[in-house]
Amino acid sequence: MNLRLRDDQQDALRQRADEEGRSMHAVVLQAIDRYLEQEADRAEVRRLGEKYAARHADLLRRLGE
């Protein structure tokens, strides 16, 4: 996989990595891990919302009246 960054992105990434004493690679991997975890959490919230909305549809309808 190749990651092509704009010049400003690469400069900002390099600066952040230098400030943290880490490699750009390590910073990118952490960002990817955070993104994947966040999206998995969002998917779980959507799944649970749909489950409980279906389970309690009558109550939700009555509350909306």
Secondary structure as GFF3:
##gff-version 3
##sequence-region A 1 65
A	DSSP	alpha_helix	7	20	.	.	.	ID=ss1
A	DSSP	alpha_helix	24	55	.	.	.	ID=ss2
A	DSSP	alpha_helix	57	64	.	.	.	ID=ss3
###
